[in-house]
């Protein structure tokens, strides 16, 4: 594209031959930061614009999941929640897990849900999953307000639950790890589904299996010792435990597990980003 002025003309976009895999176009994404803000507004507000309850759906879905998990794993299965009221434990876990799921979904649906836009105008395709992760953070903020209200209500009843101020500064590590791993896994699925569309049919089952194997609806302490020793294989377990330790004061995961989880999350994100950029070049011919 070329822009012309009275004194000079310059190119705003240069089409180049195939670039190496390590060219992730992050500088280009920064130049389109205004477009990212527009997508954030679209994802957060316009998604429920013509619905009866509107933005309340950002809260209703996690709340319904919390009620179900509280009944199944608290009242029926009676899994110990490390001294935390079952509803508060499940809501906090759902709040954290929902952020991962939304980051994953924003990246996973990039090509299939936006092909009508991508075929008409050029902009960095990475702007779509990045904006989805930011809007997911806004939704997390809404749920966090309700979490604080729950903490206040339980303390008013005389139950000693609340934030562990020693571990709370490490909570951003949880959010960063979940964002990187969610966007990375979503980008991998997005790249594969441009050619193998039926993979989308397994995403729902895969997320459910991942949730039940990531210590979301139960604490890691509820597992037998012979299973705990393999917990490091799933990086999301240490991230969930770290997040709950800051918000609820539950057991603190080993520092080695947290560092390993962060490293694995970064690797997943880089692999997903590379596959995403490679699929971006040809996906419009296959979607």
Backbone bond lengths (Angstrom), bond angles and torsions (degrees), N, CA, C in turn:
res aa  C-N    CA-C-N  psi(-1)  N-CA   C-N-CA  omega(-1)  CA-C   N-CA-C  phi
1 X - - - 1.462 - - 1.516 109.55 -
2 X 1.324 115.84 144.63 1.456 119.58 -175.68 1.515 109.47 -129.12
3 X 1.301 116.47 133.50 1.455 123.19 173.17 1.519 108.75 -110.09
4 X 1.337 116.39 136.48 1.459 121.13 -175.92 1.516 109.48 -121.23
5 X 1.297 116.69 133.36 1.463 123.18 175.77 1.517 108.33 -120.21
6 X 1.358 116.27 -179.77 1.455 120.36 -179.73 1.517 111.85 -65.53
7 X 1.312 117.81 -32.78 1.462 120.50 -173.59 1.510 113.70 -100.62
8 X 1.310 117.12 -29.90 1.462 118.61 -175.98 1.516 109.74 -158.82
9 X 1.310 115.20 168.15 1.461 121.18 174.47 1.527 107.58 -130.27
10 X 1.317 115.76 146.92 1.456 119.48 -179.83 1.521 108.87 -145.18
11 X 1.302 114.64 157.61 1.459 121.74 -177.68 1.517 109.35 -93.96
12 X 1.346 114.94 133.25 1.461 119.78 175.77 1.518 112.09 -93.85
13 X 1.315 117.58 -17.70 1.463 121.08 178.16 1.516 108.91 -147.35
14 X 1.316 116.02 131.37 1.463 121.86 179.67 1.521 108.42 -118.10
15 X 1.321 116.62 124.57 1.462 121.17 178.30 1.521 108.20 -85.43
16 X 1.322 115.63 119.99 1.457 121.29 -176.74 1.518 110.34 -114.99
17 X 1.347 117.04 164.95 1.455 119.36 173.39 1.517 110.50 -63.10
18 X 1.319 115.85 177.42 1.456 121.55 -178.93 1.516 110.55 -56.40
19 X 1.328 115.88 129.94 1.457 121.88 -177.39 1.521 110.40 -93.81
20 X 1.320 118.36 160.03 1.461 120.54 178.54 1.517 111.45 -67.34
21 X 1.349 116.50 162.81 1.456 121.01 -174.28 1.525 112.44 -65.72
22 X 1.326 117.20 -24.91 1.466 118.51 -177.81 1.530 113.29 -81.44
23 X 1.333 117.97 -3.55 1.458 121.24 175.87 1.527 108.51 -82.97
24 X 1.331 117.84 96.23 1.464 122.59 -173.59 1.527 113.42 -93.96
25 X 1.324 118.36 -0.67 1.466 123.62 173.59 1.533 112.71 59.78
26 X 1.312 116.86 37.18 1.458 119.87 -179.13 1.525 111.74 -73.13
27 X 1.343 117.18 -33.18 1.461 119.59 176.72 1.527 110.72 -64.62
28 X 1.320 115.51 -38.26 1.459 119.54 178.83 1.525 110.68 -64.79
29 X 1.319 116.43 -37.61 1.459 120.46 177.16 1.524 110.76 -61.99
30 X 1.306 117.49 -39.23 1.462 120.76 179.42 1.531 110.81 -64.90
31 X 1.317 117.60 -36.18 1.469 120.27 179.24 1.526 111.70 -65.43
32 X 1.324 117.15 -24.87 1.460 121.77 -179.36 1.526 110.98 -100.93
33 X 1.303 118.07 28.15 1.466 121.26 -176.27 1.525 112.05 -63.40
34 X 1.344 117.91 -28.82 1.471 119.43 177.14 1.525 110.50 -66.01
35 X 1.328 116.38 -37.42 1.463 119.92 177.51 1.522 110.44 -66.34
36 X 1.320 116.86 -36.84 1.468 120.63 176.79 1.519 110.27 -59.42
37 X 1.333 117.10 -41.99 1.466 120.23 178.67 1.526 111.34 -63.17
38 X 1.316 116.95 -37.92 1.467 120.05 177.80 1.523 110.62 -64.95
39 X 1.318 117.25 -42.32 1.462 120.97 178.09 1.520 111.57 -65.00
40 X 1.325 117.35 -35.96 1.465 120.47 177.10 1.525 109.42 -61.13
41 X 1.310 116.36 -46.13 1.467 120.70 177.84 1.522 110.81 -60.39
42 X 1.333 116.96 -41.93 1.459 120.63 179.36 1.523 111.18 -63.19
43 X 1.321 117.21 -46.34 1.462 120.97 -176.17 1.524 111.97 -68.25
44 X 1.328 116.68 -36.91 1.461 119.24 -172.69 1.527 112.80 -86.92
45 X 1.312 117.44 -37.02 1.462 120.78 -173.45 1.523 111.82 -103.58
46 X 1.336 116.25 -52.67 1.463 119.35 -172.62 1.520 113.23 -70.61
47 X 1.333 118.57 -17.32 1.462 120.72 -177.71 1.520 111.16 -61.14
48 X 1.342 118.22 -34.10 1.459 121.81 -179.06 1.522 111.59 -117.91
49 X 1.331 116.56 27.53 1.469 120.53 -173.54 1.520 111.97 -65.45
50 X 1.317 118.90 -39.63 1.457 122.43 -175.66 1.528 111.43 -106.44
51 X 1.315 116.85 33.75 1.456 121.52 176.48 1.520 109.66 -108.52
52 X 1.325 116.14 161.81 1.461 121.03 -175.23 1.526 111.90 -66.68
53 X 1.341 116.81 -42.03 1.470 121.47 -176.19 1.515 113.03 -98.51
54 X 1.324 117.82 -8.06 1.453 121.10 174.41 1.521 113.73 60.52
55 X 1.344 117.29 -137.34 1.473 121.39 -176.69 1.526 114.30 -62.54
56 X 1.340 117.69 -10.82 1.465 119.09 177.56 1.518 112.24 -61.44
57 X 1.339 116.67 -21.00 1.461 119.50 178.80 1.522 111.43 -64.67
58 X 1.334 117.73 -22.08 1.461 120.24 174.34 1.526 110.87 -62.00
59 X 1.323 115.79 -26.51 1.456 121.04 -178.73 1.529 112.55 -100.54
60 X 1.337 117.06 -34.47 1.466 121.05 -172.77 1.522 111.92 -63.52
61 X 1.325 117.47 -45.80 1.469 119.59 -176.77 1.532 112.46 -61.48
62 X 1.351 119.98 -50.20 1.475 118.60 176.63 1.525 112.80 -62.42
63 X 1.334 117.53 -35.91 1.453 119.94 -179.72 1.528 111.01 -65.29
64 X 1.345 117.37 -41.81 1.464 120.64 178.36 1.525 110.87 -63.76
65 X 1.338 116.83 -41.58 1.471 120.29 177.42 1.525 110.72 -62.48
66 X 1.335 116.70 -37.95 1.461 120.48 179.31 1.520 111.10 -63.51
67 X 1.314 116.93 -44.04 1.471 120.98 179.55 1.528 110.24 -60.44
68 X 1.329 117.28 -46.36 1.462 120.79 -178.77 1.520 110.80 -63.51
69 X 1.341 116.97 -46.99 1.470 120.19 -179.07 1.524 111.81 -64.72
70 X 1.344 116.39 -34.88 1.463 119.41 178.51 1.521 110.87 -65.09
71 X 1.319 116.24 -41.31 1.471 120.06 179.87 1.523 111.01 -68.56
72 X 1.345 116.11 -46.63 1.469 120.07 -174.19 1.522 111.55 -71.69
73 X 1.338 117.09 -51.36 1.463 120.39 -172.33 1.528 112.87 -92.41
74 X 1.334 117.07 -20.00 1.447 119.66 178.73 1.510 112.89 -95.01
75 X 1.359 116.53 -58.16 1.459 120.50 -175.14 1.526 112.79 -78.46
76 X 1.333 117.69 -40.53 1.468 120.79 -175.18 1.522 111.26 -88.05
77 X 1.334 116.99 -59.62 1.462 120.11 -178.28 1.526 112.34 -74.56
78 X 1.344 117.38 -23.01 1.464 123.54 179.66 1.533 112.41 51.85
79 X 1.320 114.81 48.35 1.467 120.60 176.18 1.530 108.33 -75.68
80 X 1.322 118.41 129.08 1.480 119.90 179.17 1.520 111.21 -64.75
81 X 1.344 115.96 134.75 1.460 122.67 -176.47 1.529 111.98 -108.61
82 X 1.326 117.71 30.82 1.459 123.67 177.67 1.526 112.24 58.32
83 X 1.329 115.92 39.39 1.456 120.49 176.91 1.512 115.29 79.79
84 X 1.312 117.80 4.40 1.466 122.36 179.68 1.525 108.91 -94.93
85 X 1.336 119.49 137.04 1.469 120.41 174.63 1.522 110.89 -52.91
86 X 1.345 117.82 132.92 1.471 120.62 -174.56 1.525 113.97 -52.93
87 X 1.342 117.86 -42.25 1.462 119.63 -178.61 1.522 110.77 -63.03
88 X 1.337 116.73 -45.20 1.466 120.04 -179.07 1.515 111.16 -65.62
89 X 1.328 117.19 -40.03 1.464 120.56 178.08 1.525 110.39 -62.00
90 X 1.338 116.16 -47.75 1.460 119.78 -177.59 1.518 112.14 -67.66
91 X 1.328 117.90 -38.27 1.466 119.01 179.76 1.526 110.89 -67.07
92 X 1.320 117.26 -42.88 1.464 120.19 178.84 1.514 110.93 -62.50
93 X 1.325 117.22 -43.20 1.465 120.96 178.58 1.526 111.18 -64.42
94 X 1.338 116.69 -42.95 1.462 120.69 178.83 1.515 111.32 -64.68
95 X 1.326 117.04 -38.80 1.460 121.47 178.43 1.527 110.91 -60.38
96 X 1.339 116.01 -44.81 1.469 119.98 -179.97 1.519 110.24 -69.46
97 X 1.338 116.66 -45.19 1.465 120.60 -176.87 1.532 111.57 -65.84
98 X 1.329 117.38 -34.87 1.466 120.50 -179.86 1.521 110.96 -60.94
99 X 1.323 116.76 -32.90 1.460 119.39 178.47 1.532 110.26 -64.69
100 X 1.323 116.98 -43.33 1.460 120.35 176.82 1.526 110.96 -61.41
101 X 1.329 117.05 -45.39 1.467 121.04 -177.19 1.519 110.95 -63.16
102 X 1.316 117.32 -39.34 1.468 119.97 -179.57 1.528 111.46 -70.77
103 X 1.313 117.25 -37.44 1.469 119.75 175.10 1.523 110.23 -63.58
104 X 1.315 116.03 -41.50 1.463 120.75 177.68 1.530 110.92 -63.27
105 X 1.338 116.82 -48.17 1.454 120.54 -177.77 1.517 113.09 -63.61
106 X 1.337 117.20 -37.22 1.464 120.38 179.92 1.516 111.21 -62.97
107 X 1.333 117.32 -38.67 1.460 120.65 179.44 1.518 111.42 -78.84
108 X 1.322 116.74 -38.80 1.463 120.65 -175.76 1.530 112.44 -62.96
109 X 1.335 117.49 -38.08 1.465 121.50 -174.82 1.520 113.24 -93.03
110 X 1.322 118.04 10.01 1.460 120.50 -173.28 1.517 112.23 -57.39
111 X 1.304 118.16 -53.87 1.466 121.37 -173.50 1.527 112.27 -75.44
112 X 1.329 116.88 -44.64 1.460 119.71 -174.47 1.528 112.07 -71.98
113 X 1.322 117.71 -35.74 1.471 120.60 -176.21 1.523 113.50 -85.94
114 X 1.323 117.71 -15.89 1.466 120.42 -175.81 1.526 113.10 -122.94
115 X 1.327 116.81 17.32 1.468 119.10 -178.34 1.522 111.83 -62.13
116 X 1.357 117.55 -31.89 1.454 119.98 179.82 1.521 111.73 -67.36
117 X 1.330 117.26 -27.27 1.466 120.39 176.54 1.521 110.62 -83.86
118 X 1.322 116.74 -42.97 1.458 120.70 -176.69 1.524 112.31 -62.46
119 X 1.328 117.20 -29.89 1.461 120.04 -178.26 1.526 113.19 -77.85
120 X 1.339 117.51 -7.97 1.468 120.82 -176.08 1.522 113.76 -111.21
121 X 1.324 117.60 -32.35 1.455 119.80 -174.57 1.515 108.68 -143.23
122 X 1.333 115.57 150.67 1.455 119.65 179.03 1.525 110.66 -98.00
123 X 1.301 115.75 137.11 1.461 124.89 166.69 1.522 106.23 -162.02
124 X 1.319 118.99 161.84 1.461 119.98 -179.10 1.519 110.97 -59.62
125 X 1.336 117.04 120.19 1.469 120.37 -176.93 1.524 111.25 -63.87
126 X 1.311 116.55 -23.06 1.453 120.59 179.77 1.524 111.77 -66.54
127 X 1.332 117.45 -15.46 1.461 120.65 178.89 1.521 111.67 -63.02
128 X 1.326 117.51 -28.52 1.464 120.68 -177.84 1.530 111.67 -69.84
129 X 1.344 119.96 -54.95 1.477 117.90 178.28 1.520 113.75 -65.71
130 X 1.326 118.26 -32.06 1.464 119.95 178.08 1.532 110.36 -65.42
131 X 1.316 116.97 -43.66 1.465 119.64 177.99 1.526 110.87 -65.15
132 X 1.335 116.62 -35.10 1.460 119.76 176.92 1.514 112.18 -64.06
133 X 1.334 116.87 -38.52 1.467 120.52 178.16 1.524 110.88 -66.93
134 X 1.341 116.78 -36.75 1.466 119.83 179.28 1.523 110.70 -69.34
135 X 1.339 117.87 -42.56 1.463 120.00 177.94 1.527 110.95 -65.97
136 X 1.356 117.07 -31.72 1.463 120.25 175.01 1.520 110.64 -64.72
137 X 1.329 116.26 -33.82 1.462 120.04 177.64 1.531 110.69 -68.23
138 X 1.333 116.84 -35.07 1.462 120.27 176.44 1.528 110.47 -65.36
139 X 1.342 115.88 -41.69 1.461 118.86 177.40 1.523 110.76 -63.53
140 X 1.331 116.29 -38.33 1.458 119.84 177.25 1.524 110.27 -60.30
141 X 1.329 116.93 -36.98 1.457 120.11 178.14 1.520 112.21 -62.14
142 X 1.346 116.84 -38.64 1.466 120.39 177.50 1.523 110.30 -63.67
143 X 1.333 116.17 -46.69 1.462 120.19 179.81 1.526 111.41 -65.34
144 X 1.332 116.83 -31.99 1.459 120.14 -179.13 1.529 110.61 -66.72
145 X 1.327 116.86 -33.69 1.469 119.43 176.45 1.527 110.04 -62.24
146 X 1.342 116.31 -43.53 1.463 119.30 178.16 1.529 110.79 -66.20
147 X 1.327 116.90 -35.04 1.466 120.45 176.31 1.530 110.50 -59.67
148 X 1.332 117.64 -43.32 1.462 121.10 179.13 1.527 111.00 -64.25
149 X 1.334 117.12 -37.21 1.462 120.11 176.82 1.526 110.92 -64.58
150 X 1.344 116.14 -39.00 1.467 120.03 177.85 1.523 110.66 -64.70
151 X 1.327 116.90 -42.16 1.463 120.81 178.27 1.524 109.95 -59.90
152 X 1.334 116.67 -44.41 1.452 120.44 179.29 1.520 112.37 -62.86
153 X 1.330 116.73 -39.63 1.469 120.47 -178.87 1.516 111.24 -67.39
154 X 1.343 116.81 -43.43 1.465 119.54 179.59 1.525 111.20 -66.77
155 X 1.315 117.95 -36.44 1.461 120.23 177.17 1.518 111.12 -69.37
156 X 1.315 117.25 -35.22 1.464 120.51 175.74 1.525 111.25 -62.93
157 X 1.344 116.44 -31.00 1.468 121.08 176.87 1.521 112.09 -79.29
158 X 1.325 116.63 -6.34 1.454 119.72 177.28 1.520 114.84 96.30
159 X 1.350 117.84 11.40 1.457 121.23 179.25 1.526 108.95 -94.61
160 X 1.321 115.43 128.17 1.474 120.94 -175.44 1.521 109.92 -82.91
161 X 1.315 116.35 81.54 1.455 121.59 175.85 1.522 107.75 -128.31
162 X 1.314 116.00 152.84 1.456 118.71 179.31 1.507 112.65 160.08
163 X 1.297 114.34 -169.68 1.458 122.53 -175.12 1.520 110.44 -72.51
164 X 1.326 115.97 138.87 1.461 121.51 171.05 1.529 106.62 -94.09
165 X 1.333 116.24 103.97 1.464 120.32 -173.58 1.524 112.41 -66.48
166 X 1.316 118.02 -18.66 1.459 120.38 177.68 1.525 110.79 -74.39
167 X 1.340 116.83 -34.50 1.465 121.06 -176.76 1.523 112.98 -98.27
168 X 1.330 117.71 -17.13 1.464 119.96 -176.65 1.530 113.28 -57.85
169 X 1.362 120.54 -37.43 1.477 118.98 178.40 1.521 113.79 -59.86
170 X 1.345 118.11 -19.05 1.459 120.82 179.13 1.525 112.13 -89.52
171 X 1.348 117.09 -2.25 1.461 119.26 -178.48 1.526 113.04 -61.69
172 X 1.354 120.23 -36.65 1.476 119.06 175.75 1.528 113.51 -57.14
173 X 1.333 117.55 -26.68 1.471 119.76 176.51 1.525 109.55 -63.14
174 X 1.343 116.05 -40.85 1.460 120.11 176.55 1.523 111.07 -60.06
175 X 1.322 116.84 -47.98 1.462 120.84 -177.57 1.520 111.33 -64.59
176 X 1.338 116.78 -41.43 1.460 119.89 179.19 1.521 110.95 -64.95
177 X 1.331 116.91 -44.92 1.458 120.08 179.62 1.514 112.22 -62.79
178 X 1.337 116.97 -41.90 1.465 120.02 178.85 1.521 111.34 -66.35
179 X 1.336 117.28 -39.39 1.468 120.36 179.25 1.522 111.02 -64.50
180 X 1.340 117.38 -45.66 1.461 120.94 -178.71 1.517 111.46 -65.93
181 X 1.330 116.59 -46.76 1.462 119.24 -179.26 1.526 111.34 -67.81
182 X 1.345 117.47 -39.44 1.460 119.99 179.22 1.517 112.56 -65.64
183 X 1.332 116.75 -47.28 1.460 119.93 178.64 1.523 110.77 -66.52
184 X 1.333 117.34 -37.20 1.460 119.96 179.78 1.514 112.22 -65.08
185 X 1.338 116.82 -49.04 1.461 119.68 178.25 1.522 111.22 -63.45
186 X 1.342 116.50 -40.24 1.454 119.61 178.03 1.513 112.69 -63.79
187 X 1.326 116.98 -38.33 1.464 120.47 178.24 1.525 111.33 -66.92
188 X 1.323 117.12 -37.21 1.469 120.38 176.95 1.521 110.09 -63.18
189 X 1.333 116.74 -46.46 1.469 120.53 178.86 1.525 110.19 -64.12
190 X 1.342 117.57 -40.92 1.469 120.73 179.33 1.518 111.24 -60.63
191 X 1.328 116.52 -42.53 1.459 120.16 -179.87 1.526 111.43 -65.93
192 X 1.330 117.26 -39.31 1.466 120.52 -178.10 1.526 111.91 -73.53
193 X 1.346 117.30 -36.19 1.461 119.63 -176.68 1.522 113.29 -74.05
194 X 1.320 118.73 -10.21 1.461 118.92 173.88 1.530 110.99 -66.65
195 X 1.336 116.35 -24.86 1.467 120.87 178.32 1.521 112.18 -109.95
196 X 1.341 115.65 -34.40 1.465 119.79 -176.84 1.526 108.12 -117.86
197 X 1.333 115.54 86.14 1.456 121.02 -171.86 1.531 112.75 -65.39
198 X 1.321 117.77 -27.45 1.457 119.62 -175.82 1.527 113.07 -71.19
199 X 1.336 117.68 -9.42 1.465 119.43 176.84 1.519 111.25 -63.38
200 X 1.335 117.33 -26.30 1.461 120.60 179.03 1.522 111.95 -62.72
201 X 1.345 116.67 -25.36 1.455 120.39 -179.09 1.520 111.96 -69.41
202 X 1.332 117.01 -21.18 1.457 120.79 -177.73 1.529 112.56 -98.70
203 X 1.331 117.34 -5.25 1.459 119.83 -175.47 1.522 111.35 -63.06
204 X 1.326 117.53 -45.95 1.458 120.89 -179.60 1.519 112.36 -59.36
205 X 1.350 115.95 -44.65 1.464 119.38 178.09 1.527 110.89 -65.42
206 X 1.328 115.67 -39.43 1.459 119.45 -179.46 1.523 112.35 -63.87
207 X 1.343 116.90 -41.29 1.460 120.21 179.12 1.530 111.29 -66.44
208 X 1.337 116.42 -38.89 1.464 119.44 177.84 1.521 110.83 -63.89
209 X 1.329 116.32 -44.47 1.456 120.12 178.46 1.518 111.00 -63.50
210 X 1.334 116.39 -39.82 1.459 120.39 179.50 1.526 111.10 -65.78
211 X 1.325 117.25 -37.46 1.456 120.18 179.44 1.526 111.26 -64.50
212 X 1.324 116.81 -45.91 1.462 120.28 -177.49 1.523 112.31 -71.22
213 X 1.326 116.96 -18.03 1.464 119.62 178.95 1.523 112.50 -101.66
214 X 1.340 117.18 6.23 1.461 120.97 -176.02 1.519 113.07 -114.82
215 X 1.332 117.76 20.17 1.467 121.93 177.91 1.518 111.45 54.86
216 X 1.338 116.31 46.66 1.461 120.73 178.52 1.524 110.52 -90.36
217 X 1.326 117.55 -49.38 1.464 121.69 -175.93 1.521 111.97 -92.41
218 X 1.306 117.30 3.42 1.459 122.06 177.95 1.525 108.32 -151.63
219 X 1.330 118.36 154.18 1.466 119.88 176.04 1.517 110.99 -78.66
220 X 1.298 116.64 157.09 1.467 120.89 178.88 1.525 110.95 -62.02
221 X 1.314 117.36 -29.81 1.463 120.81 -179.23 1.519 112.84 -65.09
222 X 1.349 117.56 -17.56 1.460 120.22 179.99 1.524 112.59 -78.90
223 X 1.317 118.15 -10.01 1.461 121.76 -178.82 1.525 110.94 -86.61
224 X 1.326 117.08 151.78 1.466 120.27 175.38 1.535 110.85 -64.19
225 X 1.318 116.33 155.74 1.466 120.90 -176.89 1.524 112.38 -61.56
226 X 1.342 117.85 -34.92 1.464 119.63 -177.52 1.522 112.26 -70.91
227 X 1.339 117.00 -15.30 1.469 120.68 174.71 1.530 110.38 -93.63
228 X 1.327 117.11 -34.54 1.463 120.70 -179.15 1.523 112.05 -58.35
229 X 1.340 117.19 -33.11 1.454 119.29 -175.71 1.526 112.41 -68.32
230 X 1.338 116.96 -13.88 1.464 120.53 177.96 1.532 111.69 -105.52
231 X 1.330 116.67 8.08 1.472 119.99 -176.82 1.522 112.15 -62.70
232 X 1.328 117.53 -26.99 1.460 119.85 -177.77 1.523 112.46 -65.79
233 X 1.343 116.98 -17.21 1.462 120.08 178.99 1.529 111.83 -65.92
234 X 1.312 116.80 -23.86 1.459 121.53 178.41 1.531 108.15 -109.52
235 X 1.315 118.53 105.94 1.478 120.44 -176.43 1.516 113.38 -64.72
236 X 1.334 118.52 -20.25 1.457 120.82 -177.99 1.524 111.89 -72.47
237 X 1.320 117.97 -23.31 1.463 120.46 -179.00 1.523 110.22 -64.10
238 X 1.322 117.58 -50.27 1.466 120.49 -179.66 1.525 110.89 -63.50
239 X 1.339 118.01 -35.30 1.462 120.61 179.29 1.527 111.09 -67.57
240 X 1.347 116.70 -41.28 1.460 119.90 177.22 1.523 110.94 -64.58
241 X 1.332 116.69 -43.21 1.460 120.41 179.57 1.531 111.08 -64.07
242 X 1.333 116.71 -39.53 1.459 120.47 179.05 1.525 111.05 -65.57
243 X 1.335 116.38 -41.41 1.460 119.95 178.98 1.516 112.27 -64.10
244 X 1.334 116.86 -44.19 1.463 119.84 179.63 1.523 112.15 -69.13
245 X 1.347 117.02 -31.28 1.459 118.99 179.19 1.522 111.14 -64.37
246 X 1.341 117.59 -32.11 1.453 120.38 178.30 1.515 113.37 -80.04
247 X 1.344 117.37 -37.01 1.458 121.02 -175.58 1.519 113.42 -88.70
248 X 1.339 116.76 -27.34 1.464 120.03 -175.57 1.517 113.74 -121.96
249 X 1.329 117.83 -10.74 1.449 119.94 -178.61 1.507 114.04 75.28
250 X 1.348 118.06 24.63 1.463 121.29 178.82 1.525 109.81 -81.98
251 X 1.339 116.24 -172.71 1.455 121.73 -174.77 1.519 113.70 -54.67
252 X 1.323 115.80 139.00 1.462 122.10 -179.12 1.534 109.26 -90.15
253 X 1.324 118.77 126.34 1.465 120.28 178.22 1.517 111.77 -70.55
254 X 1.315 116.13 158.81 1.459 121.03 178.49 1.522 110.02 -64.45
255 X 1.320 116.57 140.83 1.460 121.07 -178.25 1.516 111.24 -60.86
256 X 1.354 117.12 -32.25 1.468 119.95 178.83 1.525 110.50 -64.75
257 X 1.342 116.71 -39.35 1.461 120.32 179.58 1.521 111.32 -65.90
258 X 1.326 116.41 -39.87 1.469 119.94 179.96 1.522 110.78 -65.81
259 X 1.328 117.20 -46.52 1.464 120.66 179.66 1.521 110.78 -61.67
260 X 1.338 117.04 -41.92 1.462 120.27 178.65 1.520 110.71 -64.01
261 X 1.335 116.95 -39.29 1.466 120.69 179.10 1.523 111.47 -63.28
262 X 1.337 116.43 -41.96 1.462 120.23 179.03 1.521 110.89 -64.56
263 X 1.329 116.98 -42.64 1.463 120.85 179.23 1.527 110.52 -62.64
264 X 1.323 117.02 -45.02 1.466 120.41 179.39 1.524 110.49 -64.08
265 X 1.344 117.05 -39.52 1.470 120.25 178.66 1.521 111.33 -62.34
266 X 1.327 117.09 -41.32 1.466 120.85 177.86 1.527 110.38 -63.86
267 X 1.330 117.17 -42.32 1.464 120.30 179.26 1.524 111.27 -64.02
268 X 1.331 116.62 -42.61 1.464 120.30 177.78 1.524 110.32 -60.93
269 X 1.332 116.15 -41.81 1.468 120.08 -179.67 1.532 111.06 -64.25
270 X 1.328 117.64 -43.92 1.459 120.71 -179.56 1.524 111.23 -65.48
271 X 1.333 117.06 -42.28 1.467 120.06 177.56 1.530 110.41 -62.31
272 X 1.330 115.81 -44.85 1.459 119.19 178.16 1.510 112.49 -62.87
273 X 1.329 117.29 -38.97 1.460 121.17 -179.73 1.528 111.08 -65.64
274 X 1.316 116.50 -40.44 1.465 120.58 178.57 1.531 110.33 -64.88
275 X 1.343 116.89 -46.64 1.466 120.25 179.39 1.525 110.62 -65.11
276 X 1.318 117.16 -36.70 1.456 121.98 179.21 1.527 110.59 -62.74
277 X 1.336 116.94 -46.52 1.466 120.57 -179.56 1.516 112.35 -66.48
278 X 1.320 117.16 -34.33 1.469 119.84 177.95 1.527 110.85 -69.69
279 X 1.334 116.35 -41.15 1.467 119.27 179.69 1.520 111.77 -70.06
280 X 1.326 117.24 -27.96 1.458 122.02 -178.69 1.521 112.25 -58.94
281 X 1.329 117.70 -31.00 1.462 121.40 -173.85 1.531 112.38 -71.79
282 X 1.328 117.50 -29.93 1.468 119.61 -172.36 1.518 113.35 -126.04
283 X 1.335 119.29 -0.10 1.454 119.43 -170.85 1.522 112.10 -64.67
284 X 1.329 118.85 -30.30 1.453 121.63 -175.54 1.521 111.14 -64.31
285 X 1.339 117.44 -20.26 1.471 120.44 178.40 1.512 112.10 -86.00
286 X 1.324 118.52 -14.10 1.463 120.80 -176.40 1.516 113.96 -114.00
287 X 1.359 117.06 -22.43 1.466 119.48 -179.01 1.530 110.21 -76.09
